[in-house]
Amino acid sequence: MQTWVGRPGPNAKSALGDPDPDFRPKRRLYRLGASAAHPFVADDYRTIVCATTEMAVREALDSDFLYKCCVCDVFIRGGRSFRHHVRSRRHPMPIKCTVCDRGFYHLTSLTRHTVESHIENNLVDSTDDSDDNMEIGMGAADDEMDLGDGENLGEQDEENQHNRDVGAAGAGAMQGAALGQDALQEEENANQEGEAIDLVKTAASIVLTLRQCPGATSASIERCEEACFKMAEDVNSAVTGKVKQFLIDNNLMDNPASEQLLKDLKIEDPFSQMRTVKQQLKFFSKEYGLVIPETKFLDYRIEYFLNSESGIYEPQQVPMTFENGILRSYLDGSRYTESELLQQFPHMIRINLFWDDLEVVNPLGSKTSIHKLAAFYFAIQNLPAVENSQLSSVHLVALAHSEDIREAGFDKVLSPLISELKKLESERGVKIPGEEPDRLRATLCCLCCDGLAAHDLIGLLGPGARHFCRICMISRPEFHANLNSIGARRTKAMFEEQLEEVRQDPRKSKEYGVKRECPLDVLKTFSSTTDSILDIFHVLLEGATQWILVLTLRSFISRKLVTVDEINGRLHSFNYGVTDIKNKPSSNLSLKTLMSYTKLKQTGSQVWCFLRIFGFLVPNVPDDDLHLKLLNLHQEICLIVFAEAVRQTDIDRMEILITEHHALFQQLYLQDLNQEAEAEEDADDPDLDPQEIRQHGPLVKYWCARFEARHNIFVKYGSVCGNFINPPKTMAQMHQISTLGSILKTTLRSEDIESQSTQDVLCQNCTHSNLLMRMGVEATSMVSITRTVKVSGDIYRDGLFVLLDSRIPAFGVIQKIYLHQNNVFLVVSPWETLGFVRRYCAYQVNPSQSQALIVKQADLSSHRTFAPWRPWKLRETYLAPRTIIFPM
């Protein structure tokens, strides 16, 4: 097709290169997506003669379209100026197309997409290009208007009908364009005057991107900065040379404006303020409010330094430092209702504290104990669960040498935190400056640690002590004599009384299991005996669950019901589905591992997946097998423990299941208890307490898995860091800079929608157009069809099942996925639920004759998807949930 962009002149050439005097193109008006729902809006309409895609894209970028940035509330004329504005202001990507809501990371891609996909859907008749006539012209869709070239758009009634809808939606945007000319001029002037500042911010963006990679050393980042500036200098020199040659050729060098132009073309090093780590910390603190770690004095320790004169290492004292109805949440637990402070200020910030040791050097090397660090983190309970699932929601409180804490104690490390919390939990709170001053209040609610760390911080002897439990006063011999026995519960009054007796007679420390007071007990809401929550990740997935799997497999193998090779083969070939493939257990079981009292060589997530699929791997084991029954009891307990919401009846049932589980375990493995007891001497707490769910809500809200995942930054940076003189300071600085980029994001996790391989079509042309229109989608609207979409981290894909009704429960398999604006629509075929099968801990389902229905992803009672699982060599279909399902 012979086409141009803009109004063709008398000498205009066609796409073939030669003038065509008989060619009379139609005049069409074209726009980029316009909607106030997205930060990047194109509000102006310009004439584009139906052009070849690439020429249209180039001309669209070079044209004087008027763009509006809703983040800054300014107007920018021209595609390239708008692109520069987006990059220099570091606005969130992607840019949205408002017709089909697809996201693009480049303005060129958005322009090309609009030219290719939506040019026919964005025609607007007008007799004039002025803004006044544009607003009027959007309403006259059916009239035939003379465009001055003998052609009209009257034959396109169907398209014009769509234009009335599009035009009505864009009328408000056009009014904004008329009112924004002054803002446009101000923005253009700001772009001209603030170029150096924009370059500095671009350089800061590059540094932050590099700092988010823990494997990037400071030296490599500095070299990258130098290379970037060298490339910018080369480009600048080439441009300056061409401009200078142009001025010489046109005898303009003597013009004062030319001299000023050449001066303006010179650029300064935008990285000059961010070369070193110290400079980066200073810059980011000034520009973005980065909290710089502070060094606090703890005590003195002996270290050895090289004496340059004698050539030997001599001991010196150096200061020890560190760097600073349904139960759905804590609000539904009894601890919240018992707290007078939280009842008085129900919206105050609730904080979870975590601490643990970590190695930042090779764990097989010789420096493991020397450079072991103690990391203290905190998380905010008030945030939605989907936001708290992000690692960026875990914030660093302090970082110290582990050996320094052992010697100096926790008091000095936690004293800055405790003093700040005392101010925050006071009635006055802390004043927040601003246009509308407010008071900030916060309090510490929970301590999340594994068994060893919790006992150390609380002031109890280790889990290997006689009185090993931090919840009650049961002794280890009493526990092994009767697994269901419970000792007298520890209370704050009991703890203080025992501590006073230990101060008078230190020998009573072993009798009570108490060694010192907890520094956190001075806070109003926190109680070390009640608010130190058992970590289900360590208690189950790295503890009891592994023992159950090992003992059950050992029993099956000894009775020749299955072999180790068969289990490994089935683990390798099992169809996990896209939802669990990342947690696939390793097929590395050996007879030696199973027959010895050692744990499985699997991660916690792999152990959880292994537990869920275990019944599918051994379908030939009889249903009445006691060892299989024990494992099924353990599976049902995990369904409740890992649930994000539980009912009071579920907690009562959990108590019954635990009692039955322990009694059967003692019956089957009484002869193994002595060997297991020796293996558990250094283990974490071996049991669960349903009372903790009643007090604090679901335990999965407090598990340590996401806190320990935060260690990965320090481990990766430790592998490339060359400075081990003061690792806490170095690591804390890198942590703060590397997480700044995530904190500066303006989009929430709950708003993330990622799709792949989308196809854009009109709603009326879709296979399920009638279902979509029932959901409020207009027939002339553009929708996107995709096979896979990820919403807030949850994957939806053809062939996966979703929960349609939690009362039965009823499931359906996804047939088609449609995207419209910010909504995800799932076309689902309902399946029949036959019931819950205990040996598989899953629901058996069969296809039904019901008609397909459409549901909005946001309206699902559970956003988790299920992959269909089948037992080994059987054709039955089961859906195995991770947690309990009940009406919400």
N, C-alpha and C positions, 0 to 999 in steps of 0.2 A: 504494500500500500504506500502511495506517495503522500508524505506527511510533513508537517512543520510544527514547531512550537511557536506560539505567538501569531500575530497577524502577518501573513505572507505579503511581502512587498512586490513591486512589479518585476524585480529581478530574482525573486526567490527561486531556489532550486528544489526539485523534488528529491526523494530518497535515491533516485537513480542518478542525480547529479545535474540534469539539464532542466532549463525552464520549461514549464508547461503552461502556455497561455490559456488553454482551455480548461485547466483544472480549477474548479471552484469548490474549495473545501467547505465543509460545514463548520460553523462556529460553535464550539462547545465550551462550557464552563466546567472547571475541574477543581476539586479541593482535596486537601489532605484532611484526615479525620478531625472532626470538631466536636468535642464534648467536654463539659466542665468536669466530668468524672475523672479525667486523666490530666496529669500535669503539663502535657505538651499538646497544645491545641492550635490548629491552623484555622484562623478565622477569616482570612481574606480569600476572595475568589478572583481568579485571573483567567483570561481566555487562553485555551490550549487547543490548537487544531489537532485533531486525531493523529497522533504521531507514532513513529516507531518507538519501541520501548526505551532503548538506550538514549536516543536523542531526547525523548521526553524527560527522562530522568535527569540528564545533564542540564537541560534548560530549566527544569523545575527547580533544581538546586541553585541555578544562577539567577532565577527570576526574583521578583520583589514580592513574593508571597508574604503576608503578614502573619507571623506566628505569635502565639501567646504562651508564656511559661506561667502556669498557675502556681508553681512553687514560689517564684519571685514576684508574681503579679506584674509582669512587664511585657511589652510587645517588642518583638524583634523582626525587622524586615529582612527577608532573604534567607534561603535555606542554609547557606554556608555560615552566615552570622549566627543563625539559631544553633547550628551544630557546635560552633565555637562556644556559645553561651552554655550549652549543656555540659560540654567537657570542662570548661573552666570553673563552673559552679559545683561540679561533682554531684549533679542531681541523680536520683536513683534511676537505674535502667531496669527493664527495657522501656523504650518509647512505645506507647500503645496506639494501634490503629483502631479508631472508634467505630468502624463499620463492622469488623469481625473480631475485634478485641485481641488480635494477635500482637505479640511483643517483638520488637526489633531493637538490636543493639547499635544500629547505624541508621542515620537519617536517610542515607542513600538506599538502604534496603527497604525502609518504609515507603520512600517515594516510588521505587520500582514496583513494590507490591501493590500500591494504590493504582499506578498506571496500568498494571497488568490485570488486576482483579476487580477494581471498583470504578473504573472510569465511566462505565455505562450506568453505574448506579449513583453517580454523583453529578449528573447533568442538571444544570439550572439555567433556565431561559432568562435572558436579560437583553435589553436594548442598549445598555450603557455599562461601562466598567466602573462607574462611580459607586461609592459605598451607599449613597442614598437610593439609587435605582436597584442595587443588589438586593436590599432588604425587601423592596416591593416585588421584584421579579421572582422571588422565591414562592410567592403565592399564586402566580399566573402560570400554571403548569400545562393547561390544556389549550391555551390560545396560541395561534400561529403568529409568530412575530417575524417581520422582515429584518434580516440581519445585514442587508446591504449588499449581499453577494448572490442574490437570486435563490438562495436556499432557505429552508426553515426546518424547524424541528417538529412540525405539526404531526408528522406521521409516527412519532414516537410516543403515542399516548400512554402506552403501558409504562414506559420509563418515566414519563412526566408524572404519572400517578404516584410513583415512588418518590419523585422529587418533592412533592408536596409534604410528605412525611419528613424527609431529610431536611427540607427547608424550614419547616416549622421548628424542628429541633435545633436548628442552627441560628434562629432569629436572634436569640439572646446573645449569642456569641458575636453577631454582626454589630449589635448595639455597642458591645464592649469594644469592638474595633474602632468605631467612630469616636468613642470617648478616650481611646488610649493613644492618640497621636502624640500628646505631650510626653507621656511615659515612654513612648517609642523613641522620641528624640533624646530624652534623658539617657535611655539605655545605650543608644548609639554613641552618645558622647562619653558615657562611662566606659564603653568598650575601647574607645580610642585613648582615653586618659589612663585607664587602669590595666594596660596590657602587661606591665611588669608584675603587678600583683597577681594577675591570672596565671602567669608562668610559674610563679612561686607556688601557687596552690596546685597547679598541675604537677610540679615536682614533688610536692608533699604527697599527692595521691600515688605517685610512683613509689616513693619510699614506703608508704603504708602497705602497698600491695606486696612489696618485697619482704617487708617485716612480718607479714602474715605467713610466710614460709619459714618455719623454725630452722630448716636446714641451711638457710642463707646466712653466712657470716657477715660481720660488720665490714670486713675487708672486701668481700665480694660485692656488697652493696655500694661501698664507696667507689669501687672500680666501675660499677654499672652507672653510677652518677657521673663519673668523669666521661665515660663513653657517650652517654646521652647528651651531655653538654658539648662534647666534641662534634657530634653529629649535628646538633643544632647550630654550632658555629659554622660548620661547613655549608650547611643549607643557607644560613644567613649570608655568608660570604658570596655564595653563588648568586643569590637574589640581589644583594647589594651591587655586585659587579654588573649584572644585567641592567639594573636601574641606572647605574652610573653611565654605562655605555649608551643607554637610551637618551639620557640627558645631554651627553656629549654630541651625539648624532643630531639632536634637535637644537643645539646651541642654547641649552637651558642651564648650563653649569653656573653661569654668573647670576642667575636668579637667586635671591636670598631664600626663597621657599625651597629651592632645590637643595641648598646647603642644610637647611633645617630637616628636610626629608632624609638625607643621608645620615644625619645625626640620630634621627628617630629610629632608623633601621638597625642601629647597633643594639645588641642585647647583652645583658649582664648574666652572670652565672646564677640561675634560679636555685641551684643546690648549695649555694655558698652558706646558707643558714642551717644546712642539714647534713654537713659532712660527717661529723662524729656523732656518737651516741648521745653525748652531753648536749650537743647543739640540737639534735632531734627532740630530745626530751624538753628542752627549753621552748622550741618552736611549737610543738604540739600542745604543750601546757598553755602557752599564750593564745594560740589560735583555737584550740578545741577543748580546752579545760582538762587536759590529761592530768591524772593524779600521779605525781612523781613519788616513787618509794622513798621513805626516809629511813636513815640509819639510826638505830637506838642502841644505847650502851646497855649491855647485860652484866658482864663481869670480865675477868681476865682469864686467859688460858695460855698454856705454854705451846709455842710453835718454834720450829727451827728455821733459821734464815742463814744464808751463805754470807760469811764474813769475807769480803773481797781481799783483805790483807792477809789473813791467815789461811784462807782457802778451805776452811772447815765450816760445818753448820753448827751454829750456836743457838741455844734455847733463849727465847725472848717472850715477854708477856705482851699479848696483843688483845685488844678489846673484842669481846664476843658481841656480835650484832645480829639483828634480824630485820626483815623488810615487811614494813607494814602492808426419826424416820430412816434416811439414807445418808450414810457417812461418805461424803465426797472429799472433804478436806479437814484441816485443823479446826475450822469454824464449827464443824459438826460434832467435835469430840468434847468430852467432859472437861478437859483442861481449859478450853476456851471459856466455858460457862463458869468455871471456878475462879477465873482470874478477874479480880476487881479492876485492874488496870485496863484490860481489854474490854471489859464491859463499859467502862467509862469512856474509852476512846476506841470504838470498834473498828475504825478505819486506819489505825496506826500500823506502821510497817512491821511485819512479823519476819524474823530472821532465823534461818537455819545455819548452824555453824558446823564445819567439818574440819578434821585434821588427820593427817597420815604422814608416814615417812615415805620417801621415794629415793631411788638411786638415779643419779644423773650421769654415771659413768658405766663402763662395761661391767655388768654384774658378775662376769667371770674373771675380772681383773683383780689387781691387788689393792685398789684404792676404794673399794666399795664402802667400807665403814667410815673412812675419813671424810668422804664427800657426800654422805647421806644427808639429805635435807628433810626438814619438817615443814610441810606446807599447811597453812590455815586458809580455808576458803569460807565464803558465805554466799547464800542464795536467799532471794526474797520470796516468801510464800504467796504474797498478794498477787503475783503475776499469774496469768492463765497458764494452765499446764502445758499447752503447746509452745508457749514462749519459754517456759522454764526447762523444756527439754533440750534447748540449745546450749552448747558449751559456753557461749558468750554470756549466758545468764549466771555463770559461776564466777565470782569475783575473788581476787586475791586479797587476803587480810594481812598476812605476815609470812615471811620465809626465813628460816633459821637453820643453823647446823643442828642436827639431831643430838650430837654429843653435848652441845652447849645447853640444850634444854634439859638434858639429863642432869647436868651439873648445876645450872643456875635455876632450874625450875620453870614452871609455866607462868608464875606470877609476873615476872619481868616482861615476858613476851606478850602476854595478854593485857597488861596494865593499860596501854593506850586504848585498846578496844573497849575494855571495861569502863574506863573513865568517860569515853564518848557515849557508850550505851546508857550510863547513868544519867547523862544530860538528856539523851533522847527519850528515855522512859519517865522523865519527870513530868509533872503537870504542865510546866511552862514549855517544855520541848525546846527545839532550836528554831530560831527565827530564820525564815528564808527571805532574803531581800528580793525586791521586784516591784512592779507597778502595784500589785495587790499583795502585800506581805502576808505570809502564812506561817504556820507553826508545823514543823516536822517532828513526828514522834515515832519511835521504833523501840522494839524490845526483842530479846533473845528468847525463842520459844523451844527450840530443839537442838540437840547435839547428835550429829550423824557420824558415826565412826564404826570401824570394825571392832572386834572384841578387845584386842590388845591395846589399841589406841584409846578406846573409851575407858578401860580400866585405869590406864596410866593417867589420863587427864582428870578423871573423877577422884582419884586417890585411893583406888582399891588395888589389892594384889592381883597378879595376872590370872588369866583363865585357868592356868595349871595349878592354882592354889587349892587348898582343901575346900574352902567356901568360894567356889569359882563363879557363881552367878551374881550379877549385879542387880538382879530383880528381887531375889529372895535369899534366905540364909541356909539353903539346902547344901549339904556336903556332897562330895563326889561319891563316897561309898553309899550314902542313902539314895542317891540318884540311880546308881547302877543296881541297887537292890530292888527298886521299884521306879520305873521310868515315869510313872504318872504321879509320883509324890511331889509335893510342893512345900517348901519351907516358909517360915514367917517372912512376909514381904518387908523389904527394906523401905523405910520412910526417912524423911528429913530429920525428924526428931531422933529416931533410932541411930541414924548415922552420926549426928552430933554427939549423942551420948557415948557411942562406941569410940568416937574419936577422942573424947575427953579421957576415957579410960586408957586409951593407947598412949596418950601424952604422959600419963602418970606411970604407966607400966608398958613399955614398948613390947614386952613379950606377948601381950594380948593381940598384937597385930595379926599374928597367924590364926588366932582363934576367931576373930571377927572378919578377917580378910580386908582390913582397913589399914592404910599407912599414913595418909595425910588428908587435909581438907582440899576441896575443889575451889579454885579461885573464882569460878563463875557463880557460885552460890550467893554471892553478895548482890546479884541482880534481883529485881522484884519478881519477875515472872518465872524465872528458870529455877528448877530443882534438879540436882544431879541424880537423885535416886529415881525420879519419875520421868524426866524429859530426855534422858539418854536412851535413844531408841535402838532396839536390836536391828541390825542390818540384814535384811532378808537375802541380799546378794551373797554375803559371806556365810550366813547361817544355813542357807539352803543350797544355792547353786555351787558354792565352793566348799560345802560341808556335808550336810545330811543327805542331799540328793545324790551326791556322788557315792556315798556309802551304800545307799539303797540300790543303785544301779549295779555296783560291783558285786554286792552280795546276791542279788537276784540272778545276774548272769552266771556267777559261780555255781549257783544251785542248778540252773538249767544245763550248764555244760557238764557238771558232774553226773547228772542223770541222763546225759546224752540226748536231750531234747533239741539241742542246737550246738554247733561248734563255733569256735572263735572265727574261723575263716568264713563261715556262713554269715555271721553277724557283720564282719568287715565288708563282705561283698554286698550285703543288703544296705548297709549304711551308704556305700558308694553309689549304688544304683537307684536308691529310693527317689521318687519324684516329689521333691520338696515344694515345688512351685516358686513363683517369683517372690512371694512374701517371706519365705524362710530359707532361700538358697544361700544367703549370706551367713546364716547360722548353721550351715551344714556341718555335722560332727565329722571329725577326722576318723578315717578307717584305720586306726593305729592300735587297736586293742591287741593285747598279747596275753597268753596264758599266765605268764610270769606276773604281769600287772594285776590280773584278776585274783590270782591265788595269794598274792602278798597284800599286806595292809597298807597300800599306797593309793593315792587318788588317781583319777583318770587324767590323762594328758590332754585335757580339753579346756577351752575357756568357759566362763560362766554362761554365755549365750549359747554355746554349743551344748553344754550340759542340759540347759532348759529345752532345747530342741530335741535332744536325745530322749529326754524323759517323755515328751509329748508323742514321739513316734514309736516308742518302745513296743507297744502292743501290736503295731502294724508289722513289726519285724519278726514276731514269733506267733503267727496265727495258729500254729499246730499245738501250742500249749493249752491244756484244758482250762475251761473257764473257772473251775472250782479249785485250781491250784492255789495254795495258800501264799506262795511267794509272789505270784502274779497279783493276788488280792492285796498284799501289802503294798506293792508298787502302785496299784490303782488307788488305794487310800492316800498315798503320798501325792498322786496326781490331783486328786480332788482337793486336798489341802492347798496345793499350789494355785488352783483355780481361784480360791478365795483370797489367798495372801497377795497375789499379784494383781488383783482387781483394783481399778481406779475408783470404784464406788461399791460399797457393800451395805447390806441391810443388817439390822440387829439379828434377824433370824439366821443370816449367814454366819455371823460370829458365833452364835449358839451352836450351829451345826459344826463349825470348825472345832469347837471344844470337844464335841462328841467324836469327830473324826480323829483328832489327836489322841484321845484316850484309847480308841480302838486300835489305832496305828501302833502306839507304844506297847500295848498289851500283846499284839500279834508279833511285833518285832522281838519282844523279850521271849516269847514262846519259840520262835523259829531260830533265833541266833543267840540263845543264852550261852552256848559254849564259846561264842566269839566275842562276848562282851569284854573279857579281860584283855585280849589282844587289842580290841578296838579302843579300850580305855587308855592303853599305853600310847596308841597312835594319836589320841585326842588330847594328850596332855598339853600340847602347845596350840590346840585348835581354838577357834572362836566359840562363842556361846552355842551349845548344841541344841537348844530348844527354842520354841516360839511361845509368845505370850499373847493370847487373844485380848487380854485386858488393854494392851497397848493400842489396839485398833479402836476400842471404845474411848480411849483417852485422847488420841491424836488423829484419828481418821485412818484411811488406807495407808498401809506401811510402804507401798510402792512409791509414795510421794517422797519418802525419806531415804531411799536406798542409795548406796554409795557409788553405784556404777558410774553415774555421770560425773561425780566429783573426781573419781580416780582417772576418768578419761581426760581430765584437765591436766594430769601429770604429763601427758604426751608432749606438750610444748617444752617442758624442761628437759625431758629425756632426749628429744630431737636436738634441741639447742646444745645440750651437754655433749653430744657427739661431735659437734663442730666448734665448740667454744674452746679457746686457748687460754682463757683467764680463769684459773682456779685459786687465785689468791683470796678472793672474797666472792664465792659463788652465789650466796643469797642475794647480794646487791646486783650482780650481773644478771642473774636469772630473773629477778623481779622487774628490772628495767625492760628486759626483752619481752616479758609477759605483758606489761602494760602497753608497750608500743604495738605489739602484734595483735592485741585484742581491740585496739582503738578503732580499726577499720570496721569491725563488726558492730561496735556500739554506735558508730555514726550512721549506720543504715537507717533510712527513714521508713522502710517497709517492715511490716510484722511478719512473723513466720506463718501466722494464720491466713495471711493474704497471698502466700506463695502458691501459684498455679503454674506447673510446668507441663508442657505437652510436646509431643514429637510427631513428625510426619502428619501434619494436619492438612485437610482438604476443605477449601471454602466453597460453600454452595448456598443457594437461596433456600430458605426454609420450606417454601412451597414445592421445591424439587426434591426434598429429602424423602427417604423411604418411610420415615415415621413422622411426616409433617403434621398429621392429625394429632399425634400425641404431643408434639412440641407446641402446637397452637393452644392446646388445652392448658399448657403451663404458662401461657401469656406471651409466647414468642410470635411476632407478627409474620405473616406469610412472606412479606417482601424483605424481611431481615436476613442478613447473612449469618450463617452458623458454620462452625468448623467441626469436621468429623475427624476423630482420632482413635487410635487403638489403645493408647496408653496416656494416662494423665496422672500427675502426682500433685496432690493437694495437701499442703502442710506436712509433707513427708509420707503420707499414705498413698500407696499405689493403687490405681484403678485400671483394670485391663480386661479386654475380652477374655471370657472363660473363667474369671474369678467370681466368687460369690460374695454377696452383701447380705446383711441382716435387714429384712423388710419389716418384721414384727417381732419384738422381743418378748411378747406374751406367750407365743406358742412353743418355741420360736419358729419363725418362717424365714426361709432363705430364697434367694433368686440368683441366677447366673447372669452376668453382664453380657449383653449381645452387641450393644452399640453405645458409643460415647459421643455426646454432642457438647460443644462449647459455645456459649453465647454471652457476650460481655464478660462479666465476672462469675457466671453461673456454669456449673457442670451438671449436665443432664445424663442420666443413665437409663438406657432401655434394658429392662430386666425381664427374664423369663422365670416365673415362679416355679419352685420345686416343692415337692411334698416332703415333709419331715416325718420320718417313721418313728423317731424316738431317740433317747440318749442311751448309748451302748457303753457300759461301764468299763469293759475290758479294753476298749480303745479310747475311753474318755473323750468321746466325740459323738456328734449327731449323725445318724444315718439318713440320707436323703435319696429321693428318686425323682426322675422327671415327671411333670404333670402336664395335663392338657390345657391348663389355664392360658389365657391370652397374655401377650407381652404387655407390660405396663411401664410407665416412665416415672422416675423419681429424681428429685433434686438432691445432689450429694450433701448439701448442707442440712437437709431434712432427715437424713438417716439417723436412726437411734444409736447406731454404733458406726464409727467411720473406719473401722478395721475391715479388711477384706480377707477372704478365706480361700485357700487353694484346695481343690478336691484331692483327698488322700485315699488310697486303696491298700488293703492288707496284701501281704506278699502272696502273689499268684491267685488273688481273688478279684472279682469284678464289682464288688460292692463299693459304693461311694460314701465317704464320710467327711464331715467338716469338723475339725478339731479347734475349738476356740482356745485362746490363751488364758482367758479368765471366765468367770461365771457370767451367765446371761440372765437378766431378769427385767421385768417391765420398769421403764424409767419414767 
